[in-house]
Amino acid sequence: MGKSSVTVNLAVALASQGYKVGVVDADIYGYSVPRMLGADRDPVVIDNMLVPPSNHGVTCISIGYFVPEGQAIIWRGPMLHKALEQFLADVFWDEPDFLLIDMPPGTGDIALSLSQYLPRGEVFVVTTPQPAAQKVAALSAAMAAKVNLPVKGVIENMSWFTGDDGKRYEIFGAGGGQELADELDVPLLGQLPLVPELREGGDNGNPITIAQPDSEAAQAFQAIARRIATEMKPKKVFSAALKVN
């Protein structure tokens, strides 16, 4: 469904708007964030803390920094749990405004671990317009509900392709994102076009949000980032009964 490219471009969009942003590549078996972000420098260790590499204003950590290129990760649940714990507890994030977690597809051990380590985390579901993808995405939302992680919104990827004739072609159908958002009673935060440059940016480490900031796709990412940073910003709770002595 292109969730990793959405995560990376959304992170870059937030960073370009002045926020401090980090990304955890929690897709242990299918890690891709370092390549997509172009953050090819290894983390360094300072005072028993990992200082993550950064690019385009975004810091990131991934299992990809710790295994030889091309080597498959074959781990059971406890190892996944430990890796995620280290990504969150042993990495110097320097109090980011946003820490985005690129989750593996579907449901499983990582989602369970995340609910333990980040009990106040929020979930944004990425889907494509087609009904089959929407149903899979709905399972991830159901998993989030079971572990008490609130689903805050839906992002629809690959919504249409604009041909040389200027006409939009809905290759994967239409309406799936809005249908899922209605089902979950959350907003559809935005729709992203299917463009070759989005894929190319992920392959060469130059996300479209940076490479072509005026493009339709980049502007869509910027709009989604603004909605998350403003409309969906956690509200401060004030009570006169609470005092700090």
C-alpha positions in Angstrom: 0.0 0.0 0.0 3.1 2.3 0.0 3.0 2.9 3.7 6.8 3.4 4.0 6.9 6.0 1.2 3.9 7.7 2.9 5.8 7.7 6.3 9.0 9.1 4.8 7.4 11.8 2.8 5.1 12.8 5.7 8.1 13.0 8.0 10.0 15.2 5.5 6.9 17.4 5.1 6.6 17.9 8.8 10.3 18.7 9.1 10.0 21.3 6.3 7.3 22.9 8.3 9.7 23.5 11.2 9.0 20.4 13.4 11.7 18.1 14.9 10.9 14.7 13.4 12.2 11.1 13.9 11.2 7.9 12.2 11.4 4.4 13.6 11.5 1.7 10.9 9.6 -1.0 12.8 9.1 -3.1 9.7 11.9 -5.4 10.8 11.5 -8.0 8.1 11.0 -5.5 5.3 13.0 -2.5 6.4 13.3 0.3 3.8 13.3 3.7 5.5 17.0 4.4 5.4 17.1 4.0 1.6 14.0 6.0 1.0 15.2 8.8 3.3 18.7 8.7 1.9 20.1 8.4 5.4 22.9 6.0 4.6 25.3 6.9 7.4 25.5 4.5 10.3 24.4 5.4 13.8 27.2 6.3 16.2 27.5 5.4 19.9 28.0 8.2 22.5 27.7 7.5 26.2 25.9 4.2 25.6 23.3 5.9 23.5 22.8 5.5 19.8 22.8 8.8 17.9 20.7 8.1 14.7 21.6 9.4 11.3 19.5 12.1 9.6 18.7 13.5 6.2 16.3 16.1 4.9 15.8 17.2 8.6 14.6 13.8 9.7 16.4 11.3 12.0 15.8 7.6 11.7 16.7 4.2 13.1 16.3 0.9 11.4 17.5 -2.7 11.7 19.0 -2.1 8.3 21.9 -0.3 9.9 22.9 -3.5 11.9 22.7 -6.3 9.4 24.7 -7.0 6.3 23.1 -5.9 3.1 20.8 -8.5 1.6 20.6 -10.6 4.8 17.2 -11.7 5.8 15.9 -11.2 9.4 14.6 -14.5 10.8 13.4 -13.7 14.3 10.7 -14.8 16.6 8.5 -12.5 18.7 10.9 -11.9 21.7 13.7 -10.7 19.4 11.3 -8.3 17.6 10.1 -7.0 21.0 13.7 -6.4 22.1 14.7 -4.6 18.9 11.7 -2.2 19.2 12.6 -1.6 22.8 16.1 -0.6 21.9 14.9 1.6 19.0 12.8 3.6 21.5 14.9 3.5 24.7 18.5 3.4 23.6 18.4 6.0 20.8 18.9 9.6 21.4 15.9 11.2 19.8 16.3 14.7 21.4 12.6 15.2 22.2 11.1 15.2 18.8 7.8 16.9 18.1 6.8 13.9 16.1 8.1 10.3 16.2 6.7 8.4 13.3 6.7 4.6 13.4 6.7 2.8 10.1 4.8 -0.4 11.0 4.9 -3.8 9.2 1.7 -4.6 7.3 -1.1 -6.4 9.0 -1.2 -7.3 12.7 1.3 -9.1 14.9 4.0 -8.9 17.5 5.3 -5.4 16.6 1.9 -3.8 17.1 1.5 -5.5 20.5 5.0 -4.3 21.6 4.3 -0.8 20.4 1.1 -0.6 22.5 3.2 -1.4 25.6 6.1 1.0 24.8 4.0 3.9 23.5 0.6 3.6 25.2 -0.2 7.2 24.1 0.6 6.5 20.5 -1.8 7.3 17.7 -2.5 5.3 14.6 -2.9 6.6 11.0 -4.1 4.0 8.6 -2.7 4.0 5.0 -4.9 2.3 2.4 -5.5 2.3 -1.4 -8.9 2.8 -2.9 -9.5 -0.8 -3.7 -11.9 -2.8 -1.4 -9.4 -5.6 -0.8 -6.7 -3.2 0.5 -9.3 -1.4 2.5 -10.3 -4.6 4.3 -6.7 -5.4 5.2 -6.2 -1.9 6.5 -9.4 -2.2 8.5 -7.8 -5.2 10.3 -4.9 -3.0 11.4 -7.3 -0.5 12.7 -9.2 -3.3 14.6 -5.9 -4.4 16.1 -5.1 -0.9 17.2 -8.5 -0.7 18.9 -7.9 -3.9 20.8 -4.6 -2.6 22.3 -6.1 0.8 23.0 -4.2 2.8 20.4 -6.6 5.4 18.9 -7.0 5.6 15.2 -6.8 9.3 14.3 -7.2 9.3 10.5 -7.0 7.5 7.1 -4.6 8.4 4.3 -5.5 7.1 0.8 -2.5 6.3 -1.4 -2.5 5.6 -5.2 -5.8 7.4 -5.5 -5.5 8.2 -9.2 -3.0 8.5 -12.1 -3.0 11.5 -14.3 -2.3 10.6 -17.9 -0.6 12.7 -20.6 -4.1 13.8 -21.7 -4.6 15.4 -18.3 -7.4 13.0 -17.4 -7.4 11.2 -14.0 -7.6 7.4 -14.1 -8.7 5.6 -11.0 -6.6 2.5 -11.6 -7.3 1.0 -8.2 -11.0 2.0 -8.0 -12.4 4.8 -5.9 -13.9 5.5 -2.5 -12.0 3.0 -0.4 -10.3 5.5 1.8 -13.5 7.5 2.5 -15.4 4.3 3.1 -12.8 3.1 5.6 -12.7 6.6 7.3 -16.5 6.5 7.6 -16.4 3.0 9.0 -13.8 4.0 11.7 -15.5 7.4 12.3 -12.3 9.3 11.6 -11.3 11.9 9.0 -9.9 11.0 5.5 -6.8 13.2 5.9 -5.9 13.2 2.2 -5.5 11.4 -1.1 -2.2 10.9 -2.8 -1.8 10.5 -6.6 0.0 7.6 -8.2 3.1 9.1 -9.8 6.4 7.5 -11.0 8.4 10.2 -9.2 7.1 9.0 -5.9 8.6 5.6 -6.5 11.8 7.0 -7.9 12.3 9.2 -4.9 12.1 6.2 -2.6 14.7 4.3 -4.7 17.2 7.1 -4.8 16.8 8.6 -1.3 15.4 11.9 -2.5 11.7 11.9 -1.5 9.3 13.7 -3.8 8.5 16.2 -1.0 12.1 17.4 -1.4 12.8 16.7 -5.1 9.6 18.2 -6.5 8.1 20.4 -3.8 5.6 22.0 -6.1 4.2 18.7 -7.5 0.7 17.5 -6.8 2.0 14.7 -4.6 4.3 16.9 -2.5 1.6 19.4 -2.0 -0.8 16.6 -0.8 1.8 15.5 1.7 2.3 19.0 3.0 -1.5 19.4 3.4 -1.7 16.1 5.4 1.2 17.2 7.5 -0.5 20.5 8.3 -3.7 18.8 9.3 -1.9 16.4 11.6 0.2 19.1 13.2 -2.6 21.6 13.7 -6.1 20.1 13.6 -5.0 16.8 15.3 -2.5 18.3 17.8 -3.1 16.9 21.3 -5.0 19.3 23.4 -3.5 20.4 26.7 -5.7 19.5 29.7 -5.9 22.2 32.5 -7.3 21.7 35.9 -7.2 24.2 38.8 -7.1 21.3 41.2 -3.7 20.2 39.8 -0.8 22.0 41.5 3.0 21.5 41.5 4.7 22.2 44.8 
